[in-house]
Amino acid sequence: MTILGDIILGLGVQTWTAIIVGLTFLLYIGVAIWARAGSTSDFYVAGGGVPPILNGMATAADWMSAASFISMAGLISFMGYQGAQYLMGWTGGYVLLALLLAPYLRKFGKFTVPDFIGDRYYSQTARMVAIVCALFVSFTYIVGQMKGVGIAFSRFLEVEFETGIIIGTLIVFFYAVLGGMKGITYTQVAQYCVLIFAYLVPAIFISIQMVGNPIPQIGFGGDLVDGSGALLAKLDLLHTDLGFKEYTISHTGKVNLFFVTAALMLGTAGLPHVIVRFFTVPKVSDARKSAGWALIFIALLYTTAPAVAAFARTNLLNTVNNQPYAEMPSWFGNWEKTGLLKFEDKNGDGNIQYYNDKNESFAAAAAAKGWKGSELTVDRDIMVLANPEIAGLPAWVIALVVAGGLAAALSTAAGLLLVISSSISHDLLKNFLMPKITEKQELTYARITIGVAVMVAAYFGINPPGFVAQVVAWAFGLAAASFFPAILLGIFYKRMNMQGAVAGMLVGLIFTGAYIIYFKYGGGAGKPEQWWFGISPEGIGTLGMIFNFIVAMIVSRFTPPPPTHIQELVENIRIPRGAAAPADHD
């Protein structure tokens, strides 16, 4: 037994990664084969027969993408207090979706969001605009997932970043094409179990190591075990000593904080791959139950993320700050190989100077020390994956985090691919261009579409436009500006007609997309002083949504009202079965 224990303890990170990731992938593929789709109903909504607690797990896995697992704590570790906008926006948005929209959409009984918009607004034009919006949002979102896959594989399987994305792409392609929503749902249940275990175990280890408390959510507000004071106070001191702003204080305007939080929140309520999850349960009441379960499962990770961020940032600064490069631990060199961590010895002293060289008031002090600029470049997306290594945790824990990151990225990527597939095969072909195709032909087209979509996603994953959570934030902004008003008004406002909904979606999508492109890749890139009202590209979706609402309401008032049967349909969606007949009002 001792010999076996020594062998197990002697296994390296790469070996443990191959074992744990290999076993989890075999589990996912096995589940996909067991739950493979045999009909379009199975393929799109898992036959509508998933129990609420399992659908809650699948929804949580679908929801907690690479942005949640890999990138959110990384962003918070660099942004500090300001990063709370991601926590508040994404968590609050899910509550909004679960309570305000999901049960009504489930009662409507359609497979997809374009299906709802096409029928509710009695127009193929509205359906086509919704398809364009769904594709735009889903492709933007999936780019972040593919980058997360590439980061995990490139470091721990010792392959190139591009190769890592290709490997992950093939895995997603296999079980998404084979299983459809039925296979993806049960695969996501397994992926949730993997990702939450992988997130909590290292957080608990590091919390005990740093503050002596096994509960990370409480521990990161406690005192360090070395007696040097409170963790957050120490982190604030480390920041200010290196020219960075205090970690625990907000340093940007409240306007932008509000707009980013609102865009993330309202974008959640318009995300097609999350909305479709509520069509997979047997009854409307089950949609509410699964939403409640999902919120519990999501909260386990989201309440832990601030602690992971604080632990990672503190350990990084303590490890690298003005330390000899030649004496850096092995993890440093391993991450250097990926190109996501870079050291440039600008003053030739062999030490790593990592500080805020854009802080003009700190520049004189830095120059007096002989520093000639910050010498370390850290990709924020590596912080969660590198955190266990920086803290010196066992190899199996490090490997477990890799498996969790891959589970998070692949589960969401699969859900997004299904949205893209259904938008093309079901909404565009079956309901628009080729209404006479058989169910078998529709299923074939759906699988072909996934194949094409996954290749496009892989390309943009290899050439990502930004950090994972940043790219995902843009997707949320686009969803808020396009889908949210059309869905909300479609449920709660009988007078909203086709003309108003289409005009609003187009205005919201075009304005938000143009703003993001201009300030990220066009003439406004790197010029935050030109932002409208101080609103960043990550928050502009809120303004796009406001424009959508205004245009939709004005246009609907100057155009004919919806047909009577559509207004009756809206009443039927809103009123529970067995309730009294509704009054005749708008």
N, C-alpha and C positions, 0 to 999 in steps of 0.2 A: 504493500500500500504506500510505503514511504517512497519507493522508487517511482511508482506511478505519479505520486504527488510532485516529486521533483521534476519529472518530465513535463507535467502540465504547467508547473510554475516556470519552467525554463522556456516555454514556447514564446516566440517573439510576436510583435504586433501584427506583422504581415501574416503569420501563420494563423493567429487567432482570428484575424479579419477574414481570411479565406474560409475558415471553418464556420464562423458565425454568419457571415453574409451568404455563404453557400447554402447553409441549412435553411436560412430564412427564404432565400429565393426558391429552393426546392419546395418549401411550404406554400409559397404564393402560387407557384405553377401547379402544384398538386391540387390546391383549392380551385384554381381556375378550370382545371380539367374536370373536377368533380361537379362544379356548378356551371358548366358550359351552357350557353344559350341555345335553345332549339327553336325559338320563335322570335318575332319582332318585339313582342311584349316582354319576353325574357331579356332580349338584347337592350331595349331602351329603359325599362323600369323594373327589371327582375321579376316580371309576372305579377307585381303588386303584392307579393306575399312575404315580405321580410318582417320578422318580429320587431317591435319598437326598440328594444334594448340593443339588438344587433344593428339595427339601422342607425341608432344613436352612435354606436362605435364607428360604423362606416362613415357617417356624416362627419364625425370628429376627425377621422383620418383624412377624409376628402378636404375638410376645412383647414386642418393643420398641415400646411404644405411645407416645402423647403423654406419658405419665408418665415414661417412660425418656428420650425425646428432649428434651422441653420442660421438664418439671417436676423431674426428679430432681436435675440439677445446680443448678437454682434453689433447691431445698430445702437441698442441701448447702451452697450459698453463704451461706445464712442460718443454718443449724444448725451448720455446721462439722463437727467430728469426729462429732457425734451423728448426722449424716446418713448415716454409714456403715451404719446399720441397714438402709437401703433397698438399698444395694449388696449387703450380705451376705445379706439375706433373699431378694431376688429371684434372685441368682445361685445361692445354695445350693439354693433351691427348685427351680430348673430341673434341677440335677444330681439331686436327689431324684426328680423326676418321670421323668427320662430313664432312670435306673438301676432304680428300684424299681417303677414303675407302668406306664409306657408300653408296654413289650414285652408284658406280660401282657394289657393291655387290647386291644392289637392282635391278639393270638392269640384273644381272645374273639370278635372279628370283628363287633362291632356298630357302628352309625353314631354313636351318641350315648351320653353318660354315663347319662341316664335309661333308655336301652335296656339298658345293662349292669346297672343297679341293679334295674330291673323284672324282668329274666330271672334274675339271680343270686339275688334275694330272692323269686322266684316269686310276685309280687304286683302287682296293678294299683295298690294303695294305695301301695306303695313307689315305683312308677313315678311316681305323681301327686305324691308328696312331692318326688321328685327333680326333676320338672318345675318345681315351685314354686321350689325352691332354685336351679335353673339360670337361671330368669327373674329371680329376685331378684338374683343375683350379676351376671348379664350386664347388666341394666339399670343397676345401680350402677356397673359398670365403664365402660359406654359413655358415661355422663354426662361423665366426665373427658376422653374422646376428643373429644367435641363441643365442650367448652370450649376445648381445644387448637386445634381447627380455627378457632373464632371468633377467638381471639387472633391467630393468624397472618394471617387474612384482614383483620381489622379494622385492623391496623397497616399492612400493606404493600400492600393494594389500596385503602386509604383509604375503607373502607366501615364502616358501623356494625357493632358486635359481633354483633348479631342477624342482620344481612344475611350476615356471614361464615359463620355457622353454617348458614344456609339454603342458601348456595352449596355448601358442603361436603356437606350432607345430600343434595342432588340428585345430586352426583357419586357418592357411596357407593351411593345407591339404584339408580343406573343399572347399575353393573357388578356389584353384589351380586345384583340381580334377574335380570340377563341371564346372568351366568356361573356363579352358584352357587359351590360349592367349587372346581370345576375352573378357572373364570375367576378367582376370588379367589386361588388358589394361584399361578398364573403372574403375576398382577398383583402379588402380594406379592414375588415374586422381583425384579421390576423396582423395586418400592418399596424393598426392602432396599438394592439398589445405590445408589439415589438418597439414601436417608437416611444410610447409613454414609459416603458420600463427602461429603455435606453436613455431617456432624458432625466429621469428621476434618480437612477442609481448613482451616476457620477456627481449629481448635484448634492445628494445626501453625503457621499464620501467627502467632497470638498468642504461642505458646511461643517462637518465634524472636524475635519483637518484644520480649518481656519478659525472657527468660532466655537467649536465644541458643542454645537447644537445639531441634532439629526434632522431638524425640520428647516429646509432652506428658506422657506417663505418668512420664517421668524428669525432665523440665524443671521441673515445678511444685515439685520438691523442691530446685531449684538456687538460685543467686544471681542477683539482678536485674542487668541489664546496666548500669544507672546507678550501680552500685557501692554501693548503699545496704544491701547485705546479702542474706540469704536471703529468698526470697519469702514463705514461711510465717511467718518471724519478723517480717517487716514487716507482714503481715496481722494477726498477733496484737497487734502494737503499735497499729495503726490501730483495732482493736476496743477495746482497753482504754482508749485515749485518748478514745473516744467513749462510754464507759460500757457497751459490749457485753462479753460474756464472751469469754475467749480462744477463738480459732478452732480450735486444735488439741487442745483438751482436752474430755472429756465432762463435761457439767454436770447430767445427770439420773441418776436411780437405775439401778443395774445391772439391777434387776428389770424395769423397764419396757423397757429396751434389749433384754433377752432376750425378753420377751413380744412386742414389736413385730417383732423379727427372726424369731422362730419363726412368728408369724402370717403374715408375708410368705412365708416359706419353705414352710410347710405349705399355705398358700392356693394357692401356685403349683401344687402337686401335685393340687389339686382344681379347677383352672380348666377348665371344659368346653371353651372355645374353643381352648385349647392342647392338651388331651388328644386332641381329634378330629383334630388334624394327623397323629397317628401311625396313623390309619386310611387315610391317602391313599397309602401306599407298598405295593408288591407283596407283600413278605414281612415276617415278624417280625424277621428279621435286619436288614432295611432300616430298620426303626423304630429299632433301636439305632444304626445308622450315621448316620441323619439327625439323631438326637439329638446325636451327637458333633459333626457339622458345625455344627449350630445353636449349640452351646456356644462353638465357635470364633468364629462370626460375632457372637454376642452379646458375647463378651469384648472385641471390638474397641471397642465403644461404652462398655461398663461400666468398663473400665480407664481410659478417657479422661475420664469424667464428673468425677472429683475435681479433675482439672487444670482443666477448663472452669469448674468452680465457683470455684476459687481465683483464676483469672484474672479472672473476671467480678466477683467481690466486690472485689478489689483495685482494678480499674479504676473501678468505681462510686464507691467511697469517695474515691479520689484526685481524681475528676472533680467531685463535688458538694460535698464537705465544706467548709462555710463559704465557698463561692464565690458571686459575684454572680449572681443569677438571670438578669439581663439578658444575661449573657455565656455562658450555657449553649449548648452545641453544638446543631445542628438536630435531632439524634436525640431530645433531651430534649423539645422541643416536639411532635415527631411522636408520641411515646408518650403525652404529656399528652392529645392528642386522643382517644385510645382510652379514657381514664378509668382506665387501669391504672397510671398514674404521676401522682401529685398533689402539688402544692406549695401550701402555705398559709403566707403570711408573717405569723407570729404576733406578732413583735416589730417589724415594719415597717422593718427595716434593709435590705431588698432582698437579703440573703444567704440562702443555704440552710443551715439548721442541721439536720443529720441525725444524731441520736444516740439513745441509749437513755434516754428520759425516764421510764422505769419503774424505773430504778436509783436507789434512794433515796440511796445513798452518793455518787452522782455529781451529784445534784440541786443541792447547794450550789455546786459548782464551775460548773455550767451557769448557775445564776442569777447568779453573780458576773460572768459574761461577757455578761449581758443576754439570755440565751436564755430563751424562755418556752414551750418545748415543741418536740419534734421536728416539723419542718415538711415532711417528705417522706414520702409513703406509696408504697411500691413493691410491686406484686403480684409475688410470687416467680416466677410462671410466665412472666414476660417476660425473665428473665435470660439464657437461652440465645439467644433471638432478638435481644435488644438487644446482646449481648456484642460481635459484630463491628462494630456501629455505634459503640459506646463506644470500641472500640480503633482506630477510624478505618480499617477494612479497605475494600478496593475494593467498589463497588456490586454487582458480580456475585457476590462472596462472600456478601454480606448476603442477596441474592436466593436464593442456593443454600440457605442455612440455612432460609429460609421453605419452599422446596420439600421439604426434608428433614423439617421439622416436620409438614407436611401429609401427607407419605408415611407417617410414623409413626402419626399419628392416624387417617388413613383406612384404613390396612391393618388395624389392630386393630378399628376400628369395623365393618369389613366382616365380619371373623371373628366378632365378637360378634353381629352381626345374623343370621348364618347359624345360630348356636347357638339364638338366640331363635326363628328360623323353624323349625328342625328340632324344637325342643321342642314347638311348637304343632302343626305339620302332621304330623310323623312320630310323635312320642311320644304326644301328646294325641289327635289326630284318628284317625290310621291305627291306632294300637295300643290305643286306649281307646274313643273315642266313635263313630268311623265306620270300622270295620275292613274294610268292603266297598268303600271308594272305590278307584278305579283309580290306576295310577301317574301318569297324566296329571292326574287331579284332585288328587292329593297334591302334585304339582309346582306346580299353580296356587295351591293353598292356601298353599304355602310362599312363593311370590312375593307373594301378598297380605299375608301375615303380615309380611314384610320391610317392605312399604310402610307398614303401621300402626306397626310397631316403630320405624322411622326417624323418623316424625313425633313419637312420644312421646320418643325420644331427643333430637330437636332441641329440644323444649320444655324438657326438663331441662338441656340444654346452655346454653340462653339464661338459665335460672334455676339456675345451679350451686350446690350446697350447700357447696362448699369449694374448696381448691386441687386441681389435677389429681391430683397424686401422693397427696394426702390422701384424696380420694374413692376412688381406685384401691386405696389401702391398706385402706379399709373393705370393698371388694369381696373382697380377698384374705382378710380376716378372716372374712367370711361363708362363703367357700369352704372355709377351713380348718375352721370350726366345723360345717359341714354335710356336704360331700362327702368330705373326706379320710378320716375314720374308716370311712365306709361302703365306700369303694373299697378301702382297705387291708385291712380285715377281710374284705371280700368275696373278695379274692385269696388271703389267707394264713391265714384261719381258717375251717375247714369248719363249725364249730359255730355260727357266726353265722347267725341266722335272720331272717326277715322282721320279726317283732315287735321284735327288738332294734335292727335297722337303722333302722326307721321312727321308733321312740321316740328314738333317739340323734340322728337328723337334725333332728327337730322341736325337741328341747331345745336343741341347739346353735344352730340358726338363730334361734329365738325369743329365747333369752337374749342372743346377740350383737347381733341387730338392736335389741332393746329397750335395751341398754346404750348403743349408739351414738346412738340417737335421744334418750335421756334426757340424756346428757352433751354432746350437740351442739346439741340444739334444745329440750330440756325443762328441767325444774327444775334440772338439774345443769350446764347450760351455763355455761362460764366459771368452774367451781369444781373445779379439779384436786385440791384438798385432799380432795374427797369420792370420788375414784377408789378402787375396790377394790384394796387392796394396792399402790396407786400405779400401777396399770395404766391407760394411756390408751385411748381408744376405738380407736386404730389397732392396739393390741396385744391387745385383749380377745378376739379370735378364738381365740387360743391357749387361754385359759381355757374358752371355749365348746367347743373341740375336746376338752379334757379331760373336760368334762361329758358330751359326746357319747359318748366311749369308755366312761366309767363306766356311764352309763345303758344303752348298748347291751349291754355285757357282763353286767350284772345281769339285765336283761330277758330276754336270750337264755338264761340259765341257768335261769330259772323258767318257760320256755315250751318247747314241743316243738322238737326239733332239725329241721333242714331235711330234706326228702325225700332218699332215697338218691341219686337221679339228680343232684341239685344238688351233693351232696358229691363225687360222681364228676366233675362238671363242674369244680369247684374244683381237684381234683387234676390234671385234664387241662390247665387253664390254667397251673398252676405247673410242671409237669414238661415238659422239652423233648422233642420228638419223638425216638424211638429210645432213650430212657432206660429203665432197668429199671422194672418195675412198682413203684409206691410202696407203702410199708408202710402198714398200716391204723392211723393215729393221727390225733389232732386237731392 
